[in-house]
Amino acid sequence: MADLTLVASIARCGSLTATAQEQGVTTPAISRRLAALEQRLGVALFARTTRTLLLTPEGERYLQAARRILDDIGELERSLRGSHAEPQGLLRVNATFGFGRRHIAPAIALFAARHPQLSVQLSLTERMPAPGEGSFDVSIRFGPPPDARLCAQRIVHNRRILCAAPAYLQQAAPIRQPQDLSRQQCLFVRENDAVYGQWQLQCDGQQQLVRVSGRLSANDGESVVGWGLAGHGVMLRSEWDVGAALGDGRLQRVLPQWQGTPADIYALYPPALTLSARVRLFVDFLCQHFAEAATGAVTRDRK
């Protein structure tokens, strides 16, 4: 515990002298403690220069873990005391690029404004980091949870729907059944391990695997939506990606009775964080935030 606090203090203060002044001890005392820790670990945590200290890669790893452990201990002590104090510390959130930029980042800004003692770190990745890496507290993902080792809470209902721009549909062959898609220009997102050129569709318990083709594909959903808006073809996208464009007529549903594989949006977190006040607070906030957003979208659609 003392070593964790020491490294966090040195990183925050930026020098041994400043750390010693903060802790009310001598600079040599801090230097001896750091040297003993580095000798025990067998690695250098800080690179010394004439004016300051810089964290080594090993030091960065140690510091990240130290901050997380210190935060967890503080949270545990508050919960054992029955304290209802405002949660503190760092919350690390992971999400996909497109949904993270459009929806999670703005939600985090609102959440942080309500809880000024919390810091939130957002990382965007197409693939979810492995749970064993310990690189996130909450990951926001589409579809059924991919890993049984994680706790999962659905934060909002979502569908993958077929749609295209009116300009494309006016000049394209009629689309009356799923197999008609094989004669269309289709727009693809290459992501994770999904099979390229196949769309799994379902309607009232029926399922159809449709082989589709097209000249445009990307590993970024926003790029595909942009192509769809520009009239380049039919796309199968999340309702949260294209809802606004459907609402104002820039896109139209295609085969509205059919939809893609389940795409509900989940908050995933390690079991060890089940009792974390920060995680509970954030997940509950997301559920409320997206419920209000979905209600607003339904109200706008009915007008």
N, C-alpha and C positions, 0 to 999 in steps of 0.2 A: 504493500500500500504506500509506504513512504517513498519507494523508488518510483512508482507511477506518478506520484505527486511531484517529485523532484523533476522528472523529465518534462512534465506538463508546465511546470513553473519556468524552467529554463527556456523552453520553446516560446512561452508567452513573453517573458522579459527580454530575451534576445542576448543576454550576456550573463556570465557567472556573477559579476559584480552587482548587477541589478537584481538578480535572484537572491543574493546574499542580503542585500538591503531590504528586500521585501520580507524575507524570513527572519531578519534580525540576527544573523550570524555573520561570520567572517567569510570572505571570498575563498581562502584556502580550504575552509571546511566544506563548502559546496564543491570545490574542485576535487577534494579527496573522495567525497561521496560518489561523484559522477565517475571518477576513475575506477573506483571499486566496483561499481555496477558494470561498467564496460569490460573490466577484466573478468568478472564472473560470467558475463554473456559471451565473451570472446569476440565481440564486434565493437566498432566505434559507432556511437549514436550521434555524435556531433563532429563536424569538421571544424577545427579551430583556425581562425584567421587572426590578424593583429587587432581587429576591431570588434569582431562579432563571432557568433557561433552559427553554423549552418547545419541543419539536419542531414544526415546521410540517408540513403534509401532504407537502411535498417532502422535508423532513427525515426523515419516517417512511419514505418510499420508499427514500431513500438509506441509512438505517440498516439496514433489512431486507436490502437487497442487500449492504451492507458486512459484516454478520454472516455471511451465507451464503458470501460470497467468502472471508472470513477463515477460516471453518470448513473450507471445501473446501481451501484452501491448507495449513492445518494437517494435515488428513487426508492430503493428497498427500505432504507431507514425511514423515509417519510411515510411510506405505506404502513410500516410496522408501528409507527407512532400514531397512526390514524390521522395523519395530517392531510388536510385538504388544500395544501398550498399549491400554487400554480406550478405545473411541471416545468422542469428546467433541462438544459443540456442540448445535445445534438440529435436530430432526427434525420436519418438518411433514407431518401425516397428514390426508388428506381421506377422508370416507366419507359414505354416505347416512344420513339422519336415524335411521330405525328400527334398522337393523342397526348403525349406528355407536353409538347409545346402548346397545343391549342387549349387543352382543358386542365391538365394537372398543374402546370406552372401558374396560371391565374388563380387556381384554387389554393395553391400554397401561399401566394401573396395575401389572400384574404385570411387564411389560417394564421400566418405569421403576425398579421396586424392584430389579431385577437389575442395572441399569446406572445407577448414581447420577450418573455424570458426563455423562449425556445429558439434555437437556430435550426434551420432546415437546409439540407444539402440535397439537391436534385441531380440525378445522373440519368441520362437517356441512352438506352441501348436497345437494339432490335432483339437480341437474345437476352433472356433473363440470366443474371449471374447465378452460378451454382450456389445452392444454399450453404454448402460447407465453406465457401469463401469468406462469409461473414462481412460482405461488402454492402449490405442494405438492411434496413429495419423493416421497410414496407416496399413491396413491388406491386405495381399496378399492371395487370395483364388481362388479355382477352381470352375467352373460352374457358373450358374446364381446367381447373388447376393441374399443372403438368407434373407436380411432384408431391407424393403423399407425405413427405416429411414436413410440408409446410401447412400452417393453418390458413384457411381461406374464408373470406367473407365477401359475398357479392355486394358491390356498391351500387350497381345500376343495371337494369335490363338493357340488352342491346341485340340488334339483328344485323346480319350481313344481307344487304339487298342489292338487286340488280337495277342499274339505272344508266341513263345516257342523256346527252344534251338534245333538246328538241331538233336542232339543226341536223344532227346525225340521224335521228329517227325518221325525219322527213324524207331522206334520200336512201335509207337502208331498206332491205327486204323486210316484210312483215315478220314480227316475232310473236308467234301464237303459242308455242310450246317450247320446252327446254331445248329440244334437239335443233330448233331453228337457230340457236346461238352458234352452232358450228359453222354457219355461213356468214357470220358477222365478224367485224374487226373487234376483237376483245382486248382489253387493257389489263395487264397483269402486274401484280406485286410479287416479286421473288423474295420470299421471306422464310426464315427458319428452314424446316425440312419439308415444306409443302410441295406436293408434286406439281410441277409446272405444266400448264396446259390442260388441267382437269378442274372442273368446278363441281363440288358435291352440293346438290340442291335438294330441298325437301319441301313437301306440301301435304298437310293433313295425314301425316304418317307415311306418305310415300317418299321414296328417295330415288334420285336419278344422278348418275355420274355422267357429266357432259364433257366431251372433249372439245375444247375451243382453241382458237388460234388468233394471232394478231401480230402486228409488226412492232408494237411498242410495249416494253416492260421496264420495270425499275425495281430497285430494292427500297424505294421510298414511297410510302402511300400518298403523300401530298403531291408528288410529281404525277402520279397516276390520276388523282382527282383533277389536277390541272389539265391534263390531256382530255379527260372526260368532259370537263366544262368547255373546252375548246372544240368539242365535236369530233374527236378522233375515234370514238368507239364506245362499246358497252363495258361497264366495270361492275365488279362485285365488291362492294365496300361496306364498311361499318356505317350504321345509321347515324352514329355520332360524327362521322367524317363528312357526310353529305346532307345531313338533315336541313341545314340552313339553305343550301342550294335547291333542295326539293321544295322547301317552303316558299321560296320566291320565284319558282318556275325556271330557274337556270338548268335544272335537271328534271327528268321525268322517270317514274318507276317503269321498269320493264318486267313483265310477268309478275305483277304484284302479289299473286298468290304463292309464289315460290320465294324461298330465301336460302341463304347459305347455312353452313354448319353453325351450331350454337356459338354465340359470341358475347355472352354476358361478361361484364367487366368485374374483376375480382381484385381485392386487396389481399396479398399474400404476405405472410410473415412467419419467421421461425417460431416453433413452439415455446422456446425460451423467453420470447417477448410477449406471451399471452397476457401476462400481468403488468406489462409496461404501461404506465399512465400515458406516456407520450404516444405510443402506438394506438392505444384505445381511443385517445382523444382525437387523433388524426383520422382514423378509420371511421369513427362516428361522424366526424365533420364531413368527410367525403360522402357518406351515405345521405346525409341531410342536404348537402350542397347539390348533388346530382339529382336527388328527388325533386328539389325545388326547380332545378333547371329543366328536368323532364316535364314537370307540370306546366312550366311556362311555355315549353315547345308545343304541348298539346293545345294549350289555350290559343296560341298564335295560329296553329293549323286550323282551328275551328272558326277563326274570324274570316 
